[in-house]
């Protein structure tokens, strides 16, 4: 009986560990932008007007998941199936403007597409400019 209980407990622990590992691996699946976007240059200068526009858009559309400072700690972050990421980290900031523009425009999984929510391309580029201010 003891060995049966032990086997049941071990199986349960292994299942929980596998479920947790699967969630983590889903959170970290690569999200690569197409080369034509990676090479794209931001046509909007990073100036006070662009940053103000980006900050307003961030507050309206991004803050609830990504947090005020882009740390991935927004009010809706815990409800997401995927990790919203930490935009202040070097691995995020090393992405090109074009890659960030692509990801913002297209979305994936919990991340919605913002083509319709922010139809003005220059505004999406201004949002990219604002994301650059979130580094540590």
CORBEL-V73673 format. One record per residue. N is the residue number from 1. RES is the residue in one small letter. SS is DSSP state (@ for helix, = for strand, . for the rest). D_FIRST is the distance of its C-alpha to the first C-alpha in whole Angstrom. Layout:
BEGIN
n & res & ss & d_first
N & RES & SS & D_FIRST
N & RES & SS & D_FIRST
END
This chain:
BEGIN
n & res & ss & d_first
1 & x & . & 0
2 & x & @ & 4
3 & x & @ & 5
4 & x & @ & 5
5 & x & @ & 6
6 & x & @ & 9
7 & x & @ & 10
8 & x & @ & 11
9 & x & @ & 12
10 & x & @ & 14
11 & x & @ & 15
12 & x & @ & 17
13 & x & @ & 18
14 & x & @ & 20
15 & x & @ & 21
16 & x & @ & 23
17 & x & @ & 24
18 & x & @ & 26
19 & x & @ & 27
20 & x & @ & 29
21 & x & @ & 30
22 & x & @ & 31
23 & x & @ & 33
24 & x & @ & 35
25 & x & @ & 36
26 & x & @ & 37
27 & x & @ & 39
28 & x & . & 41
29 & x & . & 42
30 & x & . & 46
31 & x & . & 48
32 & x & . & 51
33 & x & . & 55
34 & x & . & 57
35 & x & @ & 60
36 & x & @ & 63
37 & x & @ & 61
38 & x & @ & 60
39 & x & . & 64
40 & x & . & 65
41 & x & . & 67
42 & x & . & 67
43 & x & . & 70
44 & x & . & 70
45 & x & . & 71
46 & x & . & 69
47 & x & . & 71
48 & x & @ & 71
49 & x & @ & 72
50 & x & @ & 69
51 & x & @ & 66
52 & x & @ & 67
53 & x & @ & 67
54 & x & @ & 63
55 & x & @ & 62
56 & x & @ & 63
57 & x & @ & 61
58 & x & @ & 58
59 & x & @ & 58
60 & x & @ & 58
61 & x & @ & 56
62 & x & @ & 54
63 & x & @ & 53
64 & x & @ & 50
65 & x & @ & 48
66 & x & @ & 49
67 & x & . & 50
68 & x & . & 54
69 & x & . & 54
70 & x & . & 52
71 & x & . & 49
72 & x & . & 46
73 & x & . & 46
74 & x & . & 48
75 & x & . & 47
76 & x & . & 45
77 & x & @ & 43
78 & x & @ & 40
79 & x & @ & 40
80 & x & . & 41
81 & x & . & 39
82 & x & . & 40
83 & x & . & 42
84 & x & . & 45
85 & x & . & 46
86 & x & . & 48
87 & x & . & 52
88 & x & . & 53
89 & x & . & 51
90 & x & @ & 53
91 & x & @ & 51
92 & x & @ & 52
93 & x & @ & 56
94 & x & . & 56
95 & x & . & 56
96 & x & . & 60
97 & x & @ & 61
98 & x & @ & 61
99 & x & @ & 57
100 & x & @ & 57
101 & x & @ & 59
102 & x & @ & 58
103 & x & @ & 54
104 & x & @ & 56
105 & x & @ & 58
106 & x & @ & 55
107 & x & . & 52
108 & x & = & 48
109 & x & . & 45
110 & x & . & 45
111 & x & = & 49
112 & x & . & 51
113 & x & . & 54
114 & x & . & 57
115 & x & . & 60
116 & x & . & 61
117 & x & . & 60
118 & x & . & 62
119 & x & . & 65
120 & x & . & 67
121 & x & @ & 66
122 & x & @ & 68
123 & x & @ & 66
124 & x & @ & 63
125 & x & @ & 64
126 & x & @ & 65
127 & x & @ & 61
128 & x & @ & 61
129 & x & @ & 63
130 & x & @ & 62
131 & x & @ & 58
132 & x & @ & 60
133 & x & @ & 61
134 & x & @ & 57
135 & x & . & 57
136 & x & . & 56
END
